[in-house]
Amino acid sequence: MESHVTHSFHFLTKIPWTPVMKGIPEIAYGHHEKLDGSGYPRGLAGDQIPLQARMMTISDIYDALTAQDRPYKRAVPPATALDILHEEAKQGKLDQDLLEIFVEKRIYQPMAAR
């Protein structure tokens, strides 16, 4: 399961990205890294993780927790997912400032609901 990050990175590096989009492979590669270095695949920590990857990490965790279509686990309610994200931030795994923006701006909600 964890190898999907590396496979995606290698696939994405083959695409001739425009200058504005050229960072996408690194963003995708870092979306399972955690600020405390406990993530994967490279065990990056803190500022080694691109800002956009830290943003994607929060969104990806929320999506994984609340998705109704995962055959290997049940979805949790949005409030529970947010509690889990807050706990991860408190433990130093997620960027607290980015999580605050995610919650305050209700990024987790569909655009029509905001």
CNS distance restraints for C-alpha pairs under 8 A (distance, minus, plus):
assign (resid   2 and name CA) (resid  40 and name CA) 7.47 0.50 0.50
assign (resid   2 and name CA) (resid  41 and name CA) 7.24 0.50 0.50
assign (resid   3 and name CA) (resid   7 and name CA) 6.22 0.50 0.50
assign (resid   3 and name CA) (resid  41 and name CA) 7.73 0.50 0.50
assign (resid   4 and name CA) (resid   8 and name CA) 5.89 0.50 0.50
assign (resid   5 and name CA) (resid   9 and name CA) 6.18 0.50 0.50
assign (resid   5 and name CA) (resid  28 and name CA) 6.97 0.50 0.50
assign (resid   5 and name CA) (resid  29 and name CA) 5.58 0.50 0.50
assign (resid   5 and name CA) (resid  30 and name CA) 7.96 0.50 0.50
assign (resid   5 and name CA) (resid  31 and name CA) 7.96 0.50 0.50
assign (resid   5 and name CA) (resid  32 and name CA) 7.79 0.50 0.50
assign (resid   5 and name CA) (resid  41 and name CA) 7.18 0.50 0.50
assign (resid   6 and name CA) (resid  10 and name CA) 6.25 0.50 0.50
assign (resid   6 and name CA) (resid  29 and name CA) 6.47 0.50 0.50
assign (resid   6 and name CA) (resid  41 and name CA) 7.23 0.50 0.50
assign (resid   7 and name CA) (resid  11 and name CA) 6.18 0.50 0.50
assign (resid   8 and name CA) (resid  12 and name CA) 5.96 0.50 0.50
assign (resid   8 and name CA) (resid  25 and name CA) 7.76 0.50 0.50
assign (resid   8 and name CA) (resid  28 and name CA) 7.25 0.50 0.50
assign (resid   8 and name CA) (resid  29 and name CA) 7.31 0.50 0.50
assign (resid   9 and name CA) (resid  13 and name CA) 6.13 0.50 0.50
assign (resid   9 and name CA) (resid  25 and name CA) 5.23 0.50 0.50
assign (resid   9 and name CA) (resid  26 and name CA) 7.08 0.50 0.50
assign (resid   9 and name CA) (resid  28 and name CA) 6.49 0.50 0.50
assign (resid   9 and name CA) (resid  29 and name CA) 5.40 0.50 0.50
assign (resid  10 and name CA) (resid  14 and name CA) 6.94 0.50 0.50
assign (resid  10 and name CA) (resid  25 and name CA) 7.88 0.50 0.50
assign (resid  11 and name CA) (resid  15 and name CA) 7.48 0.50 0.50
assign (resid  12 and name CA) (resid  24 and name CA) 7.55 0.50 0.50
assign (resid  12 and name CA) (resid  25 and name CA) 5.30 0.50 0.50
assign (resid  13 and name CA) (resid  25 and name CA) 5.86 0.50 0.50
assign (resid  16 and name CA) (resid  22 and name CA) 7.97 0.50 0.50
assign (resid  17 and name CA) (resid  21 and name CA) 5.56 0.50 0.50
assign (resid  17 and name CA) (resid  22 and name CA) 4.95 0.50 0.50
assign (resid  18 and name CA) (resid  22 and name CA) 5.87 0.50 0.50
assign (resid  23 and name CA) (resid  27 and name CA) 6.29 0.50 0.50
assign (resid  24 and name CA) (resid  28 and name CA) 6.12 0.50 0.50
assign (resid  25 and name CA) (resid  29 and name CA) 6.02 0.50 0.50
assign (resid  26 and name CA) (resid  30 and name CA) 6.16 0.50 0.50
assign (resid  26 and name CA) (resid  50 and name CA) 7.68 0.50 0.50
assign (resid  26 and name CA) (resid  53 and name CA) 7.70 0.50 0.50
assign (resid  27 and name CA) (resid  31 and name CA) 6.35 0.50 0.50
assign (resid  27 and name CA) (resid  50 and name CA) 6.60 0.50 0.50
assign (resid  27 and name CA) (resid  52 and name CA) 6.00 0.50 0.50
assign (resid  27 and name CA) (resid  53 and name CA) 4.51 0.50 0.50
assign (resid  27 and name CA) (resid  56 and name CA) 7.67 0.50 0.50
assign (resid  28 and name CA) (resid  53 and name CA) 6.65 0.50 0.50
assign (resid  29 and name CA) (resid  41 and name CA) 7.91 0.50 0.50
assign (resid  29 and name CA) (resid  53 and name CA) 7.86 0.50 0.50
assign (resid  30 and name CA) (resid  40 and name CA) 7.83 0.50 0.50
assign (resid  30 and name CA) (resid  41 and name CA) 7.89 0.50 0.50
assign (resid  30 and name CA) (resid  49 and name CA) 6.29 0.50 0.50
assign (resid  30 and name CA) (resid  50 and name CA) 7.24 0.50 0.50
assign (resid  30 and name CA) (resid  53 and name CA) 5.29 0.50 0.50
assign (resid  30 and name CA) (resid  54 and name CA) 7.58 0.50 0.50
assign (resid  30 and name CA) (resid  57 and name CA) 7.96 0.50 0.50
assign (resid  31 and name CA) (resid  53 and name CA) 4.92 0.50 0.50
assign (resid  31 and name CA) (resid  54 and name CA) 6.53 0.50 0.50
assign (resid  31 and name CA) (resid  56 and name CA) 5.73 0.50 0.50
assign (resid  31 and name CA) (resid  57 and name CA) 4.69 0.50 0.50
assign (resid  31 and name CA) (resid  60 and name CA) 7.62 0.50 0.50
assign (resid  32 and name CA) (resid  39 and name CA) 5.60 0.50 0.50
assign (resid  32 and name CA) (resid  40 and name CA) 5.54 0.50 0.50
assign (resid  32 and name CA) (resid  41 and name CA) 7.29 0.50 0.50
assign (resid  32 and name CA) (resid  57 and name CA) 6.04 0.50 0.50
assign (resid  33 and name CA) (resid  37 and name CA) 6.82 0.50 0.50
assign (resid  33 and name CA) (resid  38 and name CA) 6.96 0.50 0.50
assign (resid  33 and name CA) (resid  39 and name CA) 3.92 0.50 0.50
assign (resid  33 and name CA) (resid  40 and name CA) 5.10 0.50 0.50
assign (resid  33 and name CA) (resid  41 and name CA) 7.09 0.50 0.50
assign (resid  33 and name CA) (resid  42 and name CA) 7.40 0.50 0.50
assign (resid  33 and name CA) (resid  43 and name CA) 6.30 0.50 0.50
assign (resid  33 and name CA) (resid  44 and name CA) 5.99 0.50 0.50
assign (resid  33 and name CA) (resid  45 and name CA) 7.27 0.50 0.50
assign (resid  33 and name CA) (resid  49 and name CA) 7.08 0.50 0.50
assign (resid  33 and name CA) (resid  54 and name CA) 7.84 0.50 0.50
assign (resid  33 and name CA) (resid  57 and name CA) 7.54 0.50 0.50
assign (resid  34 and name CA) (resid  38 and name CA) 5.60 0.50 0.50
assign (resid  34 and name CA) (resid  39 and name CA) 4.59 0.50 0.50
assign (resid  34 and name CA) (resid  40 and name CA) 7.75 0.50 0.50
assign (resid  34 and name CA) (resid  43 and name CA) 7.61 0.50 0.50
assign (resid  34 and name CA) (resid  44 and name CA) 7.05 0.50 0.50
assign (resid  34 and name CA) (resid  45 and name CA) 6.27 0.50 0.50
assign (resid  34 and name CA) (resid  46 and name CA) 7.71 0.50 0.50
assign (resid  34 and name CA) (resid  54 and name CA) 7.92 0.50 0.50
assign (resid  34 and name CA) (resid  93 and name CA) 4.86 0.50 0.50
assign (resid  34 and name CA) (resid  94 and name CA) 6.12 0.50 0.50
assign (resid  35 and name CA) (resid  39 and name CA) 7.87 0.50 0.50
assign (resid  35 and name CA) (resid  44 and name CA) 7.31 0.50 0.50
assign (resid  35 and name CA) (resid  45 and name CA) 4.58 0.50 0.50
assign (resid  35 and name CA) (resid  46 and name CA) 4.54 0.50 0.50
assign (resid  35 and name CA) (resid  47 and name CA) 7.91 0.50 0.50
assign (resid  35 and name CA) (resid  49 and name CA) 7.48 0.50 0.50
assign (resid  35 and name CA) (resid  92 and name CA) 6.28 0.50 0.50
assign (resid  35 and name CA) (resid  93 and name CA) 4.75 0.50 0.50
assign (resid  35 and name CA) (resid  94 and name CA) 5.80 0.50 0.50
assign (resid  35 and name CA) (resid  95 and name CA) 7.03 0.50 0.50
assign (resid  36 and name CA) (resid  44 and name CA) 7.96 0.50 0.50
assign (resid  36 and name CA) (resid  45 and name CA) 5.29 0.50 0.50
assign (resid  36 and name CA) (resid  46 and name CA) 6.63 0.50 0.50
assign (resid  36 and name CA) (resid  92 and name CA) 5.92 0.50 0.50
assign (resid  36 and name CA) (resid  93 and name CA) 5.29 0.50 0.50
assign (resid  37 and name CA) (resid  43 and name CA) 4.83 0.50 0.50
assign (resid  37 and name CA) (resid  44 and name CA) 5.07 0.50 0.50
assign (resid  37 and name CA) (resid  45 and name CA) 4.23 0.50 0.50
assign (resid  37 and name CA) (resid  46 and name CA) 7.48 0.50 0.50
assign (resid  37 and name CA) (resid  93 and name CA) 7.86 0.50 0.50
assign (resid  38 and name CA) (resid  43 and name CA) 5.87 0.50 0.50
assign (resid  38 and name CA) (resid  44 and name CA) 7.81 0.50 0.50
assign (resid  38 and name CA) (resid  45 and name CA) 7.82 0.50 0.50
assign (resid  38 and name CA) (resid  93 and name CA) 7.60 0.50 0.50
assign (resid  39 and name CA) (resid  43 and name CA) 5.28 0.50 0.50
assign (resid  39 and name CA) (resid  44 and name CA) 7.07 0.50 0.50
assign (resid  40 and name CA) (resid  44 and name CA) 7.54 0.50 0.50
assign (resid  44 and name CA) (resid  48 and name CA) 5.77 0.50 0.50
assign (resid  44 and name CA) (resid  49 and name CA) 6.16 0.50 0.50
assign (resid  45 and name CA) (resid  49 and name CA) 6.26 0.50 0.50
assign (resid  47 and name CA) (resid  51 and name CA) 7.85 0.50 0.50
assign (resid  49 and name CA) (resid  53 and name CA) 6.46 0.50 0.50
assign (resid  49 and name CA) (resid  54 and name CA) 6.61 0.50 0.50
assign (resid  50 and name CA) (resid  54 and name CA) 6.41 0.50 0.50
assign (resid  51 and name CA) (resid  55 and name CA) 6.35 0.50 0.50
assign (resid  52 and name CA) (resid  56 and name CA) 6.16 0.50 0.50
assign (resid  53 and name CA) (resid  57 and name CA) 6.02 0.50 0.50
assign (resid  54 and name CA) (resid  58 and name CA) 6.65 0.50 0.50
assign (resid  54 and name CA) (resid  94 and name CA) 7.28 0.50 0.50
assign (resid  54 and name CA) (resid  95 and name CA) 6.83 0.50 0.50
assign (resid  54 and name CA) (resid  98 and name CA) 7.89 0.50 0.50
assign (resid  55 and name CA) (resid  59 and name CA) 6.57 0.50 0.50
assign (resid  55 and name CA) (resid  98 and name CA) 6.59 0.50 0.50
assign (resid  56 and name CA) (resid  60 and name CA) 5.84 0.50 0.50
assign (resid  57 and name CA) (resid  61 and name CA) 6.09 0.50 0.50
assign (resid  57 and name CA) (resid  94 and name CA) 7.92 0.50 0.50
assign (resid  58 and name CA) (resid  62 and name CA) 6.26 0.50 0.50
assign (resid  58 and name CA) (resid  85 and name CA) 7.34 0.50 0.50
assign (resid  58 and name CA) (resid  94 and name CA) 7.21 0.50 0.50
assign (resid  58 and name CA) (resid  99 and name CA) 6.94 0.50 0.50
assign (resid  59 and name CA) (resid  63 and name CA) 6.08 0.50 0.50
assign (resid  59 and name CA) (resid 108 and name CA) 7.17 0.50 0.50
assign (resid  60 and name CA) (resid  64 and name CA) 6.02 0.50 0.50
assign (resid  61 and name CA) (resid  65 and name CA) 6.13 0.50 0.50
assign (resid  61 and name CA) (resid  85 and name CA) 7.68 0.50 0.50
assign (resid  62 and name CA) (resid  66 and name CA) 6.18 0.50 0.50
assign (resid  62 and name CA) (resid  81 and name CA) 5.94 0.50 0.50
assign (resid  62 and name CA) (resid  82 and name CA) 7.28 0.50 0.50
assign (resid  62 and name CA) (resid  85 and name CA) 7.44 0.50 0.50
assign (resid  62 and name CA) (resid 108 and name CA) 7.40 0.50 0.50
assign (resid  63 and name CA) (resid  67 and name CA) 5.57 0.50 0.50
assign (resid  64 and name CA) (resid  75 and name CA) 7.96 0.50 0.50
assign (resid  65 and name CA) (resid  75 and name CA) 5.66 0.50 0.50
assign (resid  65 and name CA) (resid  76 and name CA) 5.82 0.50 0.50
assign (resid  65 and name CA) (resid  81 and name CA) 5.98 0.50 0.50
assign (resid  66 and name CA) (resid  75 and name CA) 4.60 0.50 0.50
assign (resid  66 and name CA) (resid  76 and name CA) 5.17 0.50 0.50
assign (resid  66 and name CA) (resid  77 and name CA) 6.29 0.50 0.50
assign (resid  66 and name CA) (resid  78 and name CA) 6.35 0.50 0.50
assign (resid  66 and name CA) (resid  81 and name CA) 6.78 0.50 0.50
assign (resid  67 and name CA) (resid  75 and name CA) 5.50 0.50 0.50
assign (resid  68 and name CA) (resid  74 and name CA) 6.98 0.50 0.50
assign (resid  68 and name CA) (resid  75 and name CA) 5.42 0.50 0.50
assign (resid  70 and name CA) (resid  74 and name CA) 6.97 0.50 0.50
assign (resid  70 and name CA) (resid  75 and name CA) 7.68 0.50 0.50
assign (resid  76 and name CA) (resid  80 and name CA) 6.20 0.50 0.50
assign (resid  76 and name CA) (resid  81 and name CA) 6.37 0.50 0.50
assign (resid  77 and name CA) (resid  81 and name CA) 6.38 0.50 0.50
assign (resid  78 and name CA) (resid  82 and name CA) 6.22 0.50 0.50
assign (resid  79 and name CA) (resid  83 and name CA) 6.23 0.50 0.50
assign (resid  80 and name CA) (resid  84 and name CA) 6.24 0.50 0.50
assign (resid  81 and name CA) (resid  85 and name CA) 6.26 0.50 0.50
assign (resid  82 and name CA) (resid  86 and name CA) 6.14 0.50 0.50
assign (resid  82 and name CA) (resid 103 and name CA) 7.93 0.50 0.50
assign (resid  83 and name CA) (resid  87 and name CA) 6.21 0.50 0.50
assign (resid  84 and name CA) (resid  88 and name CA) 6.23 0.50 0.50
assign (resid  85 and name CA) (resid  89 and name CA) 6.21 0.50 0.50
assign (resid  85 and name CA) (resid  94 and name CA) 7.64 0.50 0.50
assign (resid  85 and name CA) (resid  99 and name CA) 7.66 0.50 0.50
assign (resid  86 and name CA) (resid  90 and name CA) 6.09 0.50 0.50
assign (resid  86 and name CA) (resid  96 and name CA) 7.84 0.50 0.50
assign (resid  86 and name CA) (resid  99 and name CA) 7.56 0.50 0.50
assign (resid  87 and name CA) (resid  91 and name CA) 6.24 0.50 0.50
assign (resid  88 and name CA) (resid  92 and name CA) 6.50 0.50 0.50
assign (resid  88 and name CA) (resid  93 and name CA) 5.32 0.50 0.50
assign (resid  88 and name CA) (resid  94 and name CA) 5.87 0.50 0.50
assign (resid  89 and name CA) (resid  93 and name CA) 5.38 0.50 0.50
assign (resid  89 and name CA) (resid  94 and name CA) 4.38 0.50 0.50
assign (resid  89 and name CA) (resid  95 and name CA) 6.06 0.50 0.50
assign (resid  89 and name CA) (resid  96 and name CA) 5.34 0.50 0.50
assign (resid  89 and name CA) (resid  99 and name CA) 7.64 0.50 0.50
assign (resid  90 and name CA) (resid  94 and name CA) 7.87 0.50 0.50
assign (resid  90 and name CA) (resid  96 and name CA) 7.51 0.50 0.50
assign (resid  94 and name CA) (resid  99 and name CA) 7.53 0.50 0.50
assign (resid  95 and name CA) (resid  99 and name CA) 6.21 0.50 0.50
assign (resid  96 and name CA) (resid 100 and name CA) 6.20 0.50 0.50
assign (resid  97 and name CA) (resid 101 and name CA) 6.51 0.50 0.50
assign (resid  98 and name CA) (resid 102 and name CA) 6.15 0.50 0.50
assign (resid  99 and name CA) (resid 103 and name CA) 6.18 0.50 0.50
assign (resid 100 and name CA) (resid 104 and name CA) 5.87 0.50 0.50
assign (resid 101 and name CA) (resid 105 and name CA) 5.70 0.50 0.50
assign (resid 101 and name CA) (resid 106 and name CA) 7.83 0.50 0.50
assign (resid 101 and name CA) (resid 107 and name CA) 7.91 0.50 0.50
assign (resid 102 and name CA) (resid 106 and name CA) 5.75 0.50 0.50
assign (resid 102 and name CA) (resid 107 and name CA) 5.04 0.50 0.50
assign (resid 102 and name CA) (resid 108 and name CA) 6.88 0.50 0.50
assign (resid 103 and name CA) (resid 107 and name CA) 6.56 0.50 0.50
assign (resid 103 and name CA) (resid 108 and name CA) 7.40 0.50 0.50
assign (resid 106 and name CA) (resid 114 and name CA) 6.74 0.50 0.50
assign (resid 109 and name CA) (resid 113 and name CA) 6.17 0.50 0.50
assign (resid 109 and name CA) (resid 114 and name CA) 6.54 0.50 0.50
assign (resid 110 and name CA) (resid 114 and name CA) 6.85 0.50 0.50
